[in-house]
Amino acid sequence: MEAIVSERVPWPASLLLSLVIGGSFAGLTFLGHETLHGAVVHTGWLRKAVGWIGFSPFVVSPTLWIAWHNRVHHGNTNRPGIDPDAYPTLAEYEASPVLRWMTDIMAPGRRRLFGVMSLWIGFTIQSLHMLVDARRLKLLSKAEHRRAIAETLLGVALWSGLGFSIGLGPFLLCFLLPLVVANSIVMAFILTNHSLSPLTDVNDPLANSLSVTLPAWCEWLTLGFGYHVEHHIFPAMSTRHGREVRALLRSRWPGRYQSLPLGRALLALHGSPRVYKTYTILVDPRSGQECPTLEAGPELVAPVPEVTLDRHLALQNDA
C-alpha cells in the first residue's frame, strides 16, 4: 500500500499490487468467517475482535454476522422465506416489485448482463441490506442493532480516514478496486455454495449445500472455504479438517455428497435461472425457462441427523 501511495512503482505494478490487496481482503474475510464460528479462538470478546478485523474490508459487524449467518442461515439453510441468503420462490418474486427488480437485474443467470455485478459488489450490498433490515427481519434486538451499527460505523471511519489521508487516486487502488476483487472472490463461493441446490424444509447439508474444488494452492489461500457441505455439518470445525471429513461423507453417502470444480459451478450458476418454481425447479419468470437444481439422489429422504448440526450450532452461538 505504501508503494502505491508514494508512487514509487509504475502504474502497472500499482494495479498488480491492488489485485494482491484485494486477494488479501478476501483472505481476511475467510478468516473472520472461521473465527466467528469459533474455529480459531474460543473466548467471546476475542472472537468478535478478530472477526471485526477479518470483516473490516466489508465493514460487516460481528454482532450482525453471528445473528444473520451463524444463527439464521446455518439454522435454516435454503429454507424458503427464512434463509436470508436464499433466492426467492416464485410466489415471493411475484409479490414484491423490489425483489423482482433485484432478481431480474442483479442476480446471476442466463442473458442477464448485469448479473456479473452480483460478483463485483454482491457481498457489500447484501451486508448493507442485512444491517438496514435487521430489525424488520427480527435478526437483532434494539440493543444488538445499535451495537451492530456502531461496529459498522467504526469500520466506515477507519476506511474514510484512510481515504482522506492518502487522497482519491491512491484510495481507488488501495481500497475501492481491492474491494471489487474481494467481492468477486468471496461471492464466487457464496453464490455457488447454495444457489444451485434445492430448497429444503429439513436442514440437510447433503441436499442444500455444494462443496467446490480448487487447486491445492487456491484452497490454501481461501482457507478451505470450498469445503462447504463439511462446514454446514460441522460449523465450528476448522476447515483444515475439510479433506478428511469429505472422505468420510463420500464413503458414507456416496450418492448424495455434492461437489463441483468452482469454474463449473460458476458456469452453471450463470447459465440457470434464480427463482424457485418448486423446491427442485428453477425458473426465469420472464422467459419461462426452467432448470432443475442439483439433485441429491434417491436417498434424499434420509437426512443427516439434526442433532449433529444442532450441537455445533450451540457451540458457535455462545459468543
URDA-V787799 format. One record per pair of residues at least 12 apart in sequence whose C-alpha atoms are under 10 Angstrom apart, sorted by sequence separation. I is the first residue (numbers start at 1). J is the second residue. D is the distance in whole Angstrom. If there is no record, write none. Layout:
i:I j:J d:D
i:I j:J d:D
This chain:
i:35 j:47 d:6
i:36 j:48 d:7
i:50 j:62 d:9
i:51 j:63 d:10
i:72 j:84 d:8
i:73 j:85 d:7
i:80 j:92 d:9
i:87 j:99 d:10
i:88 j:100 d:9
i:103 j:115 d:9
i:105 j:117 d:9
i:106 j:118 d:6
i:107 j:119 d:9
i:133 j:145 d:10
i:159 j:171 d:9
i:162 j:174 d:9
i:163 j:175 d:8
i:196 j:208 d:9
i:197 j:209 d:6
i:212 j:224 d:10
i:213 j:225 d:10
i:214 j:226 d:8
i:227 j:239 d:7
i:230 j:242 d:6
i:233 j:245 d:10
i:272 j:284 d:8
i:273 j:285 d:9
i:280 j:292 d:6
i:281 j:293 d:6
i:1 j:14 d:9
i:4 j:17 d:8
i:34 j:47 d:10
i:35 j:48 d:8
i:36 j:49 d:9
i:48 j:61 d:9
i:49 j:62 d:8
i:52 j:65 d:10
i:72 j:85 d:9
i:73 j:86 d:9
i:102 j:115 d:10
i:105 j:118 d:9
i:106 j:119 d:9
i:132 j:145 d:9
i:162 j:175 d:9
i:163 j:176 d:10
i:194 j:207 d:9
i:195 j:208 d:9
i:196 j:209 d:8
i:197 j:210 d:7
i:212 j:225 d:9
i:213 j:226 d:6
i:225 j:238 d:10
i:226 j:239 d:9
i:227 j:240 d:9
i:229 j:242 d:9
i:230 j:243 d:9
i:246 j:259 d:10
i:277 j:290 d:8
i:279 j:292 d:9
i:280 j:293 d:5
i:281 j:294 d:9
i:3 j:17 d:9
i:4 j:18 d:8
i:35 j:49 d:9
i:36 j:50 d:8
i:37 j:51 d:9
i:48 j:62 d:6
i:51 j:65 d:9
i:69 j:83 d:9
i:131 j:145 d:8
i:134 j:148 d:10
i:194 j:208 d:6
i:195 j:209 d:8
i:196 j:210 d:8
i:211 j:225 d:9
i:212 j:226 d:5
i:213 j:227 d:8
i:224 j:238 d:9
i:225 j:239 d:7
i:227 j:241 d:9
i:228 j:242 d:9
i:230 j:244 d:10
i:231 j:245 d:9
i:273 j:287 d:10
i:276 j:290 d:9
i:277 j:291 d:10
i:278 j:292 d:9
i:279 j:293 d:8
i:280 j:294 d:8
i:32 j:47 d:9
i:35 j:50 d:7
i:36 j:51 d:6
i:47 j:62 d:9
i:48 j:63 d:8
i:51 j:66 d:10
i:68 j:83 d:9
i:69 j:84 d:9
i:88 j:103 d:8
i:106 j:121 d:10
i:107 j:122 d:9
i:193 j:208 d:9
i:194 j:209 d:5
i:195 j:210 d:9
i:211 j:226 d:5
i:212 j:227 d:7
i:223 j:238 d:9
i:224 j:239 d:5
i:225 j:240 d:10
i:227 j:242 d:6
i:230 j:245 d:6
i:273 j:288 d:10
i:275 j:290 d:9
i:276 j:291 d:10
i:277 j:292 d:10
i:278 j:293 d:10
i:280 j:295 d:8
i:1 j:17 d:8
i:32 j:48 d:9
i:34 j:50 d:10
i:35 j:51 d:6
i:36 j:52 d:9
i:68 j:84 d:8
i:69 j:85 d:9
i:87 j:103 d:8
i:106 j:122 d:9
i:159 j:175 d:8
i:193 j:209 d:6
i:194 j:210 d:6
i:210 j:226 d:8
i:211 j:227 d:5
i:212 j:228 d:8
i:223 j:239 d:7
i:224 j:240 d:7
i:226 j:242 d:9
i:227 j:243 d:8
i:229 j:245 d:9
i:230 j:246 d:7
i:273 j:289 d:7
i:274 j:290 d:10
i:276 j:292 d:10
i:1 j:18 d:8
i:32 j:49 d:9
i:33 j:50 d:10
i:34 j:51 d:8
i:35 j:52 d:10
i:48 j:65 d:10
i:68 j:85 d:9
i:131 j:148 d:8
i:132 j:149 d:9
i:192 j:209 d:9
i:193 j:210 d:5
i:194 j:211 d:9
i:210 j:227 d:8
i:211 j:228 d:5
i:212 j:229 d:9
i:223 j:240 d:7
i:224 j:241 d:9
i:225 j:242 d:9
i:229 j:246 d:8
i:272 j:289 d:9
i:273 j:290 d:7
i:274 j:291 d:9
i:276 j:293 d:9
i:32 j:50 d:7
i:33 j:51 d:7
i:36 j:54 d:10
i:48 j:66 d:9
i:131 j:149 d:7
i:192 j:210 d:7
i:193 j:211 d:6
i:209 j:227 d:10
i:210 j:228 d:6
i:211 j:229 d:5
i:224 j:242 d:7
i:227 j:245 d:9
i:228 j:246 d:10
i:230 j:248 d:10
i:272 j:290 d:8
i:273 j:291 d:7
i:31 j:50 d:8
i:32 j:51 d:4
i:33 j:52 d:10
i:35 j:54 d:8
i:192 j:211 d:8
i:193 j:212 d:8
i:209 j:228 d:7
i:210 j:229 d:6
i:211 j:230 d:8
i:224 j:243 d:9
i:227 j:246 d:8
i:230 j:249 d:8
i:272 j:291 d:6
i:273 j:292 d:10
i:1 j:21 d:8
i:31 j:51 d:8
i:32 j:52 d:7
i:34 j:54 d:9
i:87 j:107 d:9
i:192 j:212 d:8
i:209 j:229 d:5
i:210 j:230 d:9
i:211 j:231 d:9
i:220 j:240 d:9
i:229 j:249 d:9
i:271 j:291 d:9
i:272 j:292 d:9
i:273 j:293 d:10
i:30 j:51 d:10
i:32 j:53 d:7
i:33 j:54 d:8
i:131 j:152 d:9
i:189 j:210 d:10
i:208 j:229 d:8
i:209 j:230 d:9
i:219 j:240 d:10
i:272 j:293 d:9
i:28 j:50 d:10
i:29 j:51 d:8
i:31 j:53 d:9
i:32 j:54 d:4
i:33 j:55 d:8
i:189 j:211 d:9
i:206 j:228 d:10
i:207 j:229 d:9
i:209 j:231 d:10
i:210 j:232 d:10
i:28 j:51 d:9
i:29 j:52 d:9
i:31 j:54 d:6
i:32 j:55 d:6
i:189 j:212 d:8
i:205 j:228 d:9
i:206 j:229 d:6
i:209 j:232 d:8
i:28 j:52 d:10
i:29 j:53 d:9
i:30 j:54 d:7
i:31 j:55 d:8
i:32 j:56 d:9
i:128 j:152 d:10
i:205 j:229 d:6
i:206 j:230 d:9
i:208 j:232 d:10
i:209 j:233 d:10
i:28 j:53 d:8
i:29 j:54 d:5
i:30 j:55 d:8
i:204 j:229 d:9
i:205 j:230 d:8
i:28 j:54 d:4
i:29 j:55 d:5
i:36 j:62 d:7
i:205 j:231 d:9
i:206 j:232 d:9
i:27 j:54 d:8
i:28 j:55 d:7
i:29 j:56 d:8
i:36 j:63 d:10
i:205 j:232 d:6
i:206 j:233 d:9
i:230 j:257 d:10
i:26 j:54 d:9
i:27 j:55 d:10
i:28 j:56 d:8
i:29 j:57 d:8
i:32 j:60 d:10
i:37 j:65 d:10
i:204 j:232 d:9
i:205 j:233 d:6
i:229 j:257 d:8
i:25 j:54 d:8
i:26 j:55 d:9
i:28 j:57 d:8
i:29 j:58 d:8
i:33 j:62 d:9
i:36 j:65 d:8
i:37 j:66 d:8
i:203 j:232 d:10
i:204 j:233 d:8
i:229 j:258 d:8
i:25 j:55 d:8
i:32 j:62 d:9
i:36 j:66 d:7
i:203 j:233 d:10
i:228 j:258 d:10
i:229 j:259 d:9
i:25 j:56 d:9
i:26 j:57 d:8
i:29 j:60 d:10
i:228 j:259 d:9
i:25 j:57 d:6
i:26 j:58 d:10
i:33 j:65 d:9
i:37 j:69 d:10
i:193 j:225 d:10
i:227 j:259 d:9
i:24 j:57 d:10
i:25 j:58 d:9
i:32 j:65 d:10
i:33 j:66 d:9
i:36 j:69 d:10
i:37 j:70 d:7
i:189 j:222 d:10
i:193 j:226 d:8
i:226 j:259 d:9
i:36 j:70 d:8
i:192 j:226 d:10
i:193 j:227 d:9
i:194 j:228 d:9
i:226 j:260 d:10
i:22 j:57 d:9
i:190 j:225 d:9
i:193 j:228 d:7
i:194 j:229 d:10
i:211 j:246 d:9
i:226 j:261 d:9
i:33 j:69 d:9
i:186 j:222 d:9
i:189 j:225 d:8
i:190 j:226 d:9
i:192 j:228 d:10
i:193 j:229 d:8
i:226 j:262 d:8
i:258 j:294 d:8
i:33 j:70 d:9
i:185 j:222 d:9
i:189 j:226 d:7
i:258 j:295 d:9
i:190 j:228 d:9
i:257 j:295 d:10
i:258 j:296 d:7
i:186 j:225 d:9
i:189 j:228 d:9
i:256 j:295 d:8
i:257 j:296 d:7
i:255 j:295 d:10
i:256 j:296 d:5
i:257 j:297 d:9
i:85 j:126 d:9
i:255 j:296 d:7
i:256 j:297 d:6
i:84 j:126 d:9
i:255 j:297 d:6
i:256 j:298 d:8
i:206 j:249 d:9
i:253 j:296 d:10
i:254 j:297 d:10
i:255 j:298 d:8
i:256 j:299 d:7
i:255 j:299 d:7
i:256 j:300 d:7
i:254 j:299 d:10
i:255 j:300 d:9
i:84 j:130 d:8
i:211 j:257 d:9
i:212 j:258 d:9
i:213 j:259 d:7
i:214 j:260 d:9
i:215 j:261 d:9
i:253 j:299 d:8
i:206 j:253 d:9
i:210 j:257 d:8
i:211 j:258 d:6
i:212 j:259 d:5
i:213 j:260 d:6
i:214 j:261 d:6
i:215 j:262 d:10
i:256 j:303 d:10
i:209 j:257 d:9
i:210 j:258 d:5
i:211 j:259 d:5
i:212 j:260 d:5
i:213 j:261 d:5
i:214 j:262 d:6
i:206 j:255 d:10
i:207 j:256 d:7
i:209 j:258 d:8
i:210 j:259 d:6
i:211 j:260 d:7
i:212 j:261 d:5
i:213 j:262 d:6
i:214 j:263 d:9
i:206 j:256 d:6
i:207 j:257 d:8
i:208 j:258 d:9
i:209 j:259 d:9
i:210 j:260 d:8
i:211 j:261 d:8
i:212 j:262 d:5
i:213 j:263 d:9
i:205 j:256 d:10
i:206 j:257 d:6
i:207 j:258 d:8
i:211 j:262 d:9
i:212 j:263 d:9
i:213 j:264 d:10
i:253 j:304 d:10
i:205 j:257 d:9
i:206 j:258 d:7
i:212 j:264 d:9
i:213 j:265 d:10
i:84 j:137 d:9
i:205 j:258 d:10
i:212 j:265 d:7
i:211 j:265 d:10
i:212 j:266 d:10
i:82 j:137 d:9
i:124 j:179 d:9
i:210 j:265 d:9
i:123 j:179 d:10
i:124 j:180 d:9
i:120 j:177 d:10
i:123 j:180 d:10
i:121 j:179 d:8
i:122 j:180 d:9
i:124 j:182 d:10
i:125 j:183 d:10
i:68 j:127 d:10
i:120 j:179 d:8
i:121 j:180 d:6
i:123 j:182 d:9
i:124 j:183 d:7
i:120 j:180 d:5
i:121 j:181 d:9
i:123 j:183 d:6
i:119 j:180 d:8
i:120 j:181 d:7
i:121 j:182 d:9
i:122 j:183 d:7
i:123 j:184 d:9
i:197 j:258 d:9
i:65 j:127 d:9
i:68 j:130 d:8
i:119 j:181 d:9
i:120 j:182 d:8
i:121 j:183 d:6
i:122 j:184 d:8
i:60 j:123 d:10
i:64 j:127 d:9
i:68 j:131 d:9
i:117 j:180 d:10
i:119 j:182 d:9
i:120 j:183 d:5
i:121 j:184 d:7
i:123 j:186 d:8
i:124 j:187 d:10
i:60 j:124 d:9
i:119 j:183 d:6
i:120 j:184 d:5
i:122 j:186 d:9
i:123 j:187 d:6
i:58 j:123 d:8
i:59 j:124 d:9
i:65 j:130 d:9
i:118 j:183 d:9
i:119 j:184 d:5
i:120 j:185 d:9
i:122 j:187 d:7
i:58 j:124 d:6
i:61 j:127 d:9
i:64 j:130 d:8
i:65 j:131 d:9
i:68 j:134 d:8
i:117 j:183 d:10
i:118 j:184 d:8
i:119 j:185 d:8
i:120 j:186 d:10
i:121 j:187 d:9
i:122 j:188 d:10
i:193 j:259 d:10
i:57 j:124 d:9
i:58 j:125 d:10
i:60 j:127 d:6
i:64 j:131 d:7
i:67 j:134 d:9
i:72 j:139 d:8
i:117 j:184 d:9
i:119 j:186 d:8
i:120 j:187 d:8
i:123 j:190 d:9
i:59 j:127 d:8
i:60 j:128 d:8
i:71 j:139 d:9
i:116 j:184 d:9
i:119 j:187 d:5
i:120 j:188 d:10
i:122 j:190 d:10
i:123 j:191 d:10
i:192 j:260 d:9
i:58 j:127 d:8
i:59 j:128 d:9
i:68 j:137 d:10
i:118 j:187 d:7
i:119 j:188 d:7
i:122 j:191 d:9
i:193 j:262 d:10
i:196 j:265 d:8
i:58 j:128 d:9
i:60 j:130 d:10
i:61 j:131 d:8
i:64 j:134 d:8
i:68 j:138 d:10
i:69 j:139 d:10
i:118 j:188 d:9
i:119 j:189 d:10
i:192 j:262 d:8
i:195 j:265 d:10
i:196 j:266 d:10
i:60 j:131 d:9
i:67 j:138 d:10
i:68 j:139 d:6
i:119 j:190 d:10
i:192 j:263 d:10
i:233 j:304 d:8
i:67 j:139 d:6
i:68 j:140 d:9
i:119 j:191 d:9
i:192 j:264 d:10
i:193 j:265 d:9
i:196 j:268 d:8
i:233 j:305 d:10
i:66 j:139 d:10
i:67 j:140 d:7
i:118 j:191 d:9
i:189 j:262 d:8
i:192 j:265 d:6
i:196 j:269 d:7
i:233 j:306 d:9
i:236 j:309 d:10
i:65 j:139 d:10
i:66 j:140 d:10
i:188 j:262 d:8
i:191 j:265 d:9
i:192 j:266 d:7
i:195 j:269 d:7
i:234 j:308 d:8
i:235 j:309 d:8
i:64 j:139 d:8
i:188 j:263 d:9
i:191 j:266 d:8
i:192 j:267 d:10
i:233 j:308 d:7
i:234 j:309 d:7
i:235 j:310 d:10
i:236 j:311 d:10
i:237 j:312 d:8
i:63 j:139 d:10
i:64 j:140 d:7
i:189 j:265 d:9
i:192 j:268 d:9
i:196 j:272 d:8
i:233 j:309 d:5
i:234 j:310 d:9
i:235 j:311 d:10
i:236 j:312 d:6
i:63 j:140 d:8
i:67 j:144 d:10
i:188 j:265 d:9
i:189 j:266 d:9
i:192 j:269 d:7
i:195 j:272 d:10
i:196 j:273 d:9
i:199 j:276 d:8
i:232 j:309 d:7
i:233 j:310 d:9
i:234 j:311 d:9
i:235 j:312 d:6
i:236 j:313 d:8
i:188 j:266 d:7
i:191 j:269 d:8
i:195 j:273 d:10
i:196 j:274 d:9
i:198 j:276 d:8
i:201 j:279 d:9
i:231 j:309 d:10
i:233 j:311 d:10
i:234 j:312 d:6
i:235 j:313 d:7
i:236 j:314 d:9
i:195 j:274 d:8
i:199 j:278 d:8
i:200 j:279 d:7
i:233 j:312 d:8
i:234 j:313 d:8
i:235 j:314 d:10
i:236 j:315 d:7
i:237 j:316 d:10
i:64 j:144 d:8
i:195 j:275 d:10
i:198 j:278 d:9
i:199 j:279 d:5
i:200 j:280 d:9
i:232 j:312 d:9
i:233 j:313 d:9
i:235 j:315 d:9
i:236 j:316 d:6
i:63 j:144 d:7
i:64 j:145 d:8
i:188 j:269 d:10
i:198 j:279 d:5
i:199 j:280 d:7
i:232 j:313 d:9
i:235 j:316 d:8
i:236 j:317 d:10
i:63 j:145 d:8
i:197 j:279 d:9
i:198 j:280 d:5
i:199 j:281 d:9
i:63 j:146 d:10
i:64 j:147 d:9
i:65 j:148 d:9
i:108 j:191 d:9
i:197 j:280 d:8
i:198 j:281 d:8
i:61 j:145 d:10
i:63 j:147 d:7
i:64 j:148 d:6
i:107 j:191 d:10
i:196 j:280 d:10
i:197 j:281 d:10
i:198 j:282 d:9
i:210 j:294 d:9
i:62 j:147 d:9
i:63 j:148 d:5
i:64 j:149 d:9
i:197 j:282 d:10
i:208 j:293 d:10
i:209 j:294 d:9
i:61 j:147 d:8
i:62 j:148 d:7
i:63 j:149 d:9
i:196 j:282 d:9
i:208 j:294 d:9
i:61 j:148 d:5
i:64 j:151 d:9
i:108 j:195 d:10
i:195 j:282 d:10
i:207 j:294 d:8
i:208 j:295 d:9
i:60 j:148 d:8
i:61 j:149 d:7
i:63 j:151 d:8
i:64 j:152 d:9
i:207 j:295 d:7
i:208 j:296 d:9
i:60 j:149 d:9
i:61 j:150 d:8
i:62 j:151 d:8
i:63 j:152 d:10
i:206 j:295 d:10
i:207 j:296 d:6
i:61 j:151 d:5
i:62 j:152 d:9
i:206 j:296 d:7
i:207 j:297 d:9
i:60 j:151 d:8
i:61 j:152 d:5
i:59 j:151 d:8
i:60 j:152 d:6
i:61 j:153 d:9
i:207 j:299 d:10
i:59 j:152 d:5
i:60 j:153 d:10
i:61 j:154 d:9
i:206 j:299 d:10
i:207 j:300 d:7
i:58 j:152 d:9
i:59 j:153 d:8
i:61 j:155 d:9
i:198 j:292 d:9
i:199 j:293 d:9
i:206 j:300 d:8
i:207 j:301 d:10
i:56 j:151 d:10
i:59 j:154 d:8
i:60 j:155 d:8
i:196 j:291 d:10
i:197 j:292 d:9
i:198 j:293 d:6
i:56 j:152 d:8
i:59 j:155 d:5
i:60 j:156 d:10
i:196 j:292 d:9
i:197 j:293 d:5
i:198 j:294 d:7
i:204 j:300 d:9
i:206 j:302 d:10
i:207 j:303 d:8
i:55 j:152 d:10
i:58 j:155 d:8
i:59 j:156 d:6
i:196 j:293 d:5
i:197 j:294 d:5
i:198 j:295 d:7
i:204 j:301 d:10
i:206 j:303 d:7
i:207 j:304 d:9
i:56 j:154 d:9
i:57 j:155 d:8
i:58 j:156 d:9
i:59 j:157 d:10
i:195 j:293 d:9
i:196 j:294 d:6
i:197 j:295 d:7
i:198 j:296 d:9
i:204 j:302 d:9
i:205 j:303 d:8
i:206 j:304 d:7
i:52 j:151 d:8
i:56 j:155 d:6
i:57 j:156 d:9
i:59 j:158 d:9
i:195 j:294 d:9
i:196 j:295 d:10
i:197 j:296 d:9
i:202 j:301 d:10
i:204 j:303 d:5
i:205 j:304 d:7
i:52 j:152 d:9
i:55 j:155 d:9
i:56 j:156 d:9
i:59 j:159 d:9
i:194 j:294 d:10
i:203 j:303 d:8
i:204 j:304 d:6
i:57 j:158 d:10
i:202 j:303 d:8
i:203 j:304 d:8
i:204 j:305 d:8
i:52 j:154 d:10
i:53 j:155 d:9
i:56 j:158 d:9
i:57 j:159 d:8
i:202 j:304 d:9
i:203 j:305 d:9
i:204 j:306 d:8
i:52 j:155 d:8
i:56 j:159 d:9
i:202 j:305 d:10
i:203 j:306 d:7
i:87 j:191 d:10
i:202 j:306 d:8
i:205 j:309 d:9
i:85 j:190 d:9
i:86 j:191 d:9
i:204 j:309 d:9
i:85 j:191 d:9
i:203 j:309 d:9
i:87 j:194 d:9
i:86 j:194 d:8
i:87 j:195 d:7
i:85 j:194 d:8
i:86 j:195 d:7
i:87 j:196 d:10
i:85 j:195 d:9
i:89 j:199 d:9
i:86 j:197 d:10
i:86 j:198 d:10
i:87 j:199 d:9
i:86 j:199 d:8
i:78 j:194 d:7
i:83 j:199 d:10
i:77 j:194 d:8
i:78 j:195 d:8
i:57 j:175 d:8
i:57 j:176 d:10
i:78 j:197 d:8
i:79 j:198 d:9
i:80 j:199 d:7
i:78 j:198 d:7
i:79 j:199 d:6
i:80 j:200 d:8
i:57 j:178 d:9
i:58 j:179 d:8
i:78 j:199 d:5
i:79 j:200 d:5
i:80 j:201 d:8
i:57 j:179 d:7
i:77 j:199 d:8
i:78 j:200 d:6
i:79 j:201 d:6
i:77 j:200 d:8
i:78 j:201 d:8
i:79 j:202 d:8
i:58 j:182 d:9
i:76 j:200 d:9
i:77 j:201 d:9
i:78 j:202 d:9
i:79 j:203 d:8
i:57 j:182 d:9
i:58 j:183 d:9
i:76 j:201 d:8
i:77 j:202 d:9
i:78 j:203 d:8
i:57 j:183 d:10
i:76 j:202 d:8
i:77 j:203 d:6
i:78 j:204 d:9
i:75 j:202 d:10
i:76 j:203 d:6
i:77 j:204 d:8
i:78 j:205 d:10
i:75 j:203 d:7
i:76 j:204 d:9
i:77 j:205 d:8
i:74 j:203 d:8
i:78 j:207 d:10
i:79 j:208 d:9
i:77 j:207 d:10
i:78 j:208 d:6
i:74 j:205 d:9
i:77 j:208 d:7
i:78 j:209 d:9
i:77 j:209 d:8
i:25 j:175 d:9
i:22 j:173 d:10
i:18 j:170 d:10
i:21 j:173 d:9
i:22 j:174 d:9
i:26 j:178 d:9
i:21 j:174 d:7
i:22 j:175 d:8
i:25 j:178 d:7
i:26 j:179 d:8
i:29 j:182 d:9
i:18 j:172 d:9
i:19 j:173 d:9
i:20 j:174 d:10
i:21 j:175 d:8
i:22 j:176 d:9
i:24 j:178 d:9
i:25 j:179 d:7
i:28 j:182 d:10
i:29 j:183 d:10
i:116 j:270 d:8
i:18 j:173 d:5
i:19 j:174 d:9
i:22 j:177 d:7
i:23 j:178 d:7
i:24 j:179 d:10
i:25 j:180 d:10
i:26 j:181 d:8
i:27 j:182 d:8
i:77 j:232 d:9
i:115 j:270 d:8
i:14 j:170 d:9
i:17 j:173 d:8
i:18 j:174 d:6
i:21 j:177 d:9
i:22 j:178 d:4
i:23 j:179 d:9
i:25 j:181 d:8
i:26 j:182 d:5
i:30 j:186 d:8
i:16 j:173 d:10
i:17 j:174 d:8
i:18 j:175 d:8
i:21 j:178 d:6
i:22 j:179 d:6
i:23 j:180 d:10
i:24 j:181 d:10
i:25 j:182 d:6
i:26 j:183 d:7
i:29 j:186 d:8
i:74 j:231 d:10
i:75 j:232 d:9
i:109 j:266 d:10
i:110 j:267 d:10
i:113 j:270 d:10
i:15 j:173 d:7
i:18 j:176 d:9
i:19 j:177 d:8
i:20 j:178 d:8
i:21 j:179 d:9
i:22 j:180 d:7
i:23 j:181 d:7
i:24 j:182 d:8
i:25 j:183 d:9
i:26 j:184 d:9
i:27 j:185 d:9
i:74 j:232 d:7
i:108 j:266 d:9
i:109 j:267 d:9
i:110 j:268 d:9
i:112 j:270 d:8
i:14 j:173 d:7
i:15 j:174 d:9
i:18 j:177 d:7
i:19 j:178 d:6
i:22 j:181 d:5
i:23 j:182 d:6
i:26 j:185 d:7
i:27 j:186 d:9
i:73 j:232 d:10
i:74 j:233 d:9
i:109 j:268 d:9
i:110 j:269 d:9
i:111 j:270 d:9
i:112 j:271 d:9
i:6 j:166 d:9
i:14 j:174 d:9
i:18 j:178 d:6
i:19 j:179 d:9
i:21 j:181 d:9
i:22 j:182 d:5
i:23 j:183 d:10
i:25 j:185 d:10
i:26 j:186 d:6
i:108 j:268 d:10
i:109 j:269 d:6
i:110 j:270 d:6
i:111 j:271 d:8
i:5 j:166 d:7
i:17 j:178 d:9
i:18 j:179 d:9
i:19 j:180 d:9
i:20 j:181 d:9
i:21 j:182 d:9
i:22 j:183 d:8
i:23 j:184 d:10
i:25 j:186 d:10
i:26 j:187 d:10
i:74 j:235 d:8
i:108 j:269 d:7
i:109 j:270 d:4
i:110 j:271 d:5
i:111 j:272 d:10
i:112 j:273 d:10
i:4 j:166 d:10
i:5 j:167 d:9
i:11 j:173 d:10
i:15 j:177 d:9
i:19 j:181 d:7
i:20 j:182 d:10
i:22 j:184 d:9
i:23 j:185 d:8
i:107 j:269 d:10
i:108 j:270 d:5
i:109 j:271 d:5
i:110 j:272 d:6
i:111 j:273 d:10
i:7 j:170 d:9
i:15 j:178 d:10
i:18 j:181 d:9
i:19 j:182 d:9
i:22 j:185 d:9
i:23 j:186 d:10
i:107 j:270 d:9
i:108 j:271 d:8
i:109 j:272 d:5
i:110 j:273 d:7
i:2 j:166 d:10
i:5 j:169 d:9
i:6 j:170 d:9
i:108 j:272 d:8
i:109 j:273 d:5
i:110 j:274 d:10
i:4 j:169 d:10
i:5 j:170 d:5
i:70 j:235 d:8
i:108 j:273 d:8
i:109 j:274 d:7
i:4 j:170 d:6
i:5 j:171 d:8
i:70 j:236 d:10
i:107 j:273 d:9
i:108 j:274 d:7
i:3 j:170 d:10
i:4 j:171 d:9
i:107 j:274 d:7
i:2 j:170 d:10
i:5 j:173 d:9
i:107 j:275 d:10
i:1 j:170 d:9
i:4 j:173 d:8
i:5 j:174 d:8
i:104 j:273 d:10
i:1 j:171 d:10
i:4 j:174 d:7
i:103 j:273 d:10
i:104 j:274 d:9
i:103 j:274 d:7
i:104 j:275 d:10
i:1 j:173 d:9
i:2 j:174 d:9
i:103 j:275 d:8
i:1 j:174 d:6
i:1 j:175 d:9
i:110 j:284 d:9
i:100 j:275 d:10
i:109 j:284 d:9
i:110 j:289 d:10
i:104 j:284 d:9
i:103 j:284 d:10
i:104 j:285 d:9
i:93 j:275 d:7
i:104 j:286 d:9
i:92 j:275 d:9
i:93 j:276 d:9
i:90 j:274 d:10
i:91 j:275 d:9
i:92 j:276 d:9
i:93 j:277 d:10
i:89 j:274 d:9
i:90 j:275 d:6
i:91 j:276 d:9
i:100 j:285 d:10
i:88 j:274 d:8
i:89 j:275 d:6
i:90 j:276 d:6
i:91 j:277 d:8
i:87 j:274 d:6
i:88 j:275 d:5
i:89 j:276 d:4
i:90 j:277 d:5
i:86 j:274 d:10
i:87 j:275 d:6
i:88 j:276 d:6
i:89 j:277 d:6
i:90 j:278 d:8
i:34 j:223 d:9
i:86 j:275 d:10
i:87 j:276 d:7
i:88 j:277 d:9
i:89 j:278 d:7
i:86 j:276 d:10
i:89 j:279 d:8
i:30 j:221 d:9
i:31 j:222 d:9
i:34 j:225 d:9
i:94 j:285 d:9
i:30 j:222 d:7
i:31 j:223 d:7
i:33 j:225 d:9
i:90 j:282 d:9
i:93 j:285 d:9
i:27 j:220 d:10
i:29 j:222 d:9
i:30 j:223 d:7
i:89 j:282 d:9
i:90 j:283 d:8
i:27 j:221 d:7
i:28 j:222 d:9
i:30 j:224 d:9
i:31 j:225 d:10
i:37 j:231 d:10
i:42 j:236 d:10
i:89 j:283 d:9
i:90 j:284 d:9
i:26 j:221 d:9
i:27 j:222 d:6
i:28 j:223 d:10
i:30 j:225 d:7
i:87 j:282 d:10
i:90 j:285 d:8
i:26 j:222 d:8
i:27 j:223 d:7
i:39 j:235 d:8
i:40 j:236 d:9
i:80 j:276 d:9
i:24 j:221 d:9
i:34 j:231 d:10
i:37 j:234 d:10
i:38 j:235 d:8
i:39 j:236 d:5
i:40 j:237 d:9
i:23 j:221 d:9
i:24 j:222 d:10
i:37 j:235 d:6
i:38 j:236 d:5
i:39 j:237 d:5
i:40 j:238 d:7
i:23 j:222 d:9
i:37 j:236 d:5
i:38 j:237 d:8
i:39 j:238 d:5
i:80 j:279 d:9
i:36 j:236 d:9
i:37 j:237 d:8
i:38 j:238 d:9
i:39 j:239 d:8
i:79 j:279 d:9
i:34 j:235 d:9
i:35 j:236 d:9
i:37 j:238 d:9
i:39 j:240 d:10
i:78 j:279 d:9
i:34 j:236 d:8
i:34 j:237 d:8
i:35 j:238 d:9
i:34 j:238 d:7
i:34 j:239 d:8
i:75 j:306 d:10
i:75 j:309 d:8
i:74 j:309 d:9
i:75 j:310 d:8
i:74 j:310 d:10
i:75 j:313 d:8
i:74 j:313 d:8
i:71 j:313 d:7
i:70 j:313 d:7
i:71 j:314 d:9
i:70 j:314 d:10
i:71 j:316 d:9
i:70 j:316 d:7
i:71 j:317 d:7
i:70 j:317 d:7
i:66 j:316 d:8
i:67 j:317 d:9
i:66 j:317 d:7
i:66 j:318 d:10
i:66 j:319 d:8
i:63 j:319 d:9
i:62 j:319 d:10
i:48 j:319 d:8
i:44 j:316 d:10
i:47 j:319 d:8
i:42 j:315 d:9
i:44 j:317 d:10
i:46 j:319 d:10
i:38 j:312 d:10
i:42 j:316 d:9
i:44 j:318 d:7
i:45 j:319 d:8
i:37 j:312 d:9
i:43 j:318 d:9
i:44 j:319 d:5
i:37 j:313 d:9
i:42 j:318 d:9
i:43 j:319 d:8
i:38 j:315 d:8
i:39 j:316 d:9
i:42 j:319 d:9
i:37 j:315 d:8
i:38 j:316 d:6
i:37 j:316 d:5
i:38 j:317 d:9
i:36 j:316 d:7
i:37 j:317 d:8
i:38 j:318 d:9
i:35 j:316 d:10
i:36 j:317 d:9
i:37 j:318 d:10
i:38 j:319 d:9
i:37 j:319 d:9
i:36 j:319 d:8
